[in-house]
Amino acid sequence: MFDEALARLAACGCPGPAPVGIASQSRVLWAASSGEGVGLMFDSGLALDYVPDSRTPEEYGTDAAAMIADDAANGGSGFRLVTVRGVVGMGADPDAHGPGALTWVTGRYSVRMLTQMLPGRTGVQFSLDDLLSIAEQLQVPR
């Protein structure tokens, strides 16, 4: 399943595991490929989900800005616009409402990065700055 997931990421030009570090191939606990989506879970609890998305990165940025503005008008959730891998994304630090999260669009896929609590593990909560740093280390599989 891992090879299938990497092949799908390579085909779309989507970034996958980094060569080293917390999001490296050696730290992948499992990979799933279902329909056109792909999911990767790392031993740290970091999760990467890839879902088909017909928007361009620019369209995603516009939609994210509108969603954040609407959310702020209704009490807000802490999401803000960020630059990730050269495009506009949306992210948040961990808080009482949920884990740190980062999303962006690349290769006609929406990429979501966040922390999942693994059974029997305490899990690490990654800040938005951590997630942005990890995202820059990801590489498109060959």
N, C-alpha and C positions, 0 to 999 in steps of 0.2 A: 504494500500500500504506500510506503514511503516513496519508492521510486516513481509510482504513478503520480503522487502529489507533486513531486519535484518536476516531473515532465510537464504537468499542467501549468506550473508556475513559469517554467522556461518558455512554454508556448505563448503565454500572454505577456511575457516580459515583466512579470511581477517579481519583486524581491523576495527571496527565501532566506534560509538560514545563513548566518554570517560565517566567515571562515574560522573565527575563534570567539570566545566570550560566552555570555549568558544566553545568547540566541544562536549558538553554533549547532551544526548538524549533529555533533556528538552528544548534545544535551536534549535532543528531541526524544520525548517519551513515546509519543504516538503521532501518526499522521493519518488523516482521513480525506478521502476524495469521494464526494457524493454529488451526482448530477454534474453540475459545472463548478460547484464550490469546493474549496480546499480548507482544511483546518490543520494546524500544527500546535502541539502542546509540548512545552519545554519543562525540564525537571524543576525549574524555579517557580513554576506556576504561570509563567508568561504564556499567553495564547495568541496565536495569529489566525484570524479567520479571513478568508477571501471569498467574496460573493460577487457574482456577475453584476455589473452596473453599467448601464448604457450611457451614463453621463461622462463628459470630459472632465478633467481636473478643474477647469475653469467653471463649468456648470456646477460641479460639486461645491466649489468655494462659494459661489453665489447662493446656493441652497443652504449651505452651512451657516453663512452670515445671516440669512433670513431666519433660520431656526433659532440661532443664538439670540437674535434681537427679540423674537417672539417669546422665547423662554425668559429672557431678562424682564420683559414687560409683565410676566406672570410669576415673578418671584425668583427666577433664575436657578440654574443648576451648577454653575461654575465652569461650563464649557466656554472655550474661547478659540478664536482663529489662531492658527500657528502655521509656520512654514515647515514642511517635512519633505525631504527628498526633492526640494525645488518646486513644490506645488503647495497650494493652500489646503490645509487640513483642519481638523477640529480636535481639540483635546481638553482634558480636565485632570486635575490632581485628584488623588484619592480623598474621599471625605465620608461622612456618615451615610451618604446616599449610594456609595459604590466605589469600586476601584478606580485608579487612574486609568484613563483610556485615551486612545489616539486613533483617529480614522482619517483616511485619505483615499483618493481614487488614482489608480494607475493601471494602464493596460486594460481598460474597460472592466476592472474589478475594483470593488470597494474593499479596502484593507482595514481591518479592525485589530488593534493590539490592546490587550488588557491583561490583568492578573486574575487567574482563576484560583480559588482555594482548592488545593488537592486533598483528597481524603488522607488523614493521618499525617498531614504536614501543616506547619504553621503558615507557610507562604510568605512571600515578600510583597509588600505593597510598593510598586514603582511610582515615583513621581512623574509628572508630565515631562520634566527635563530628562529623567532617566529614559522614558519611552522614546523621546525624540533622539537621544543619543543612540539607543539600540536600533532604531529605525534606520539611521544613517549607516550603520554597520552591515545591514542586510545586503545580500548580493543576489542578483538574478542567476538561478541555476543554469548550467550549460548542458 
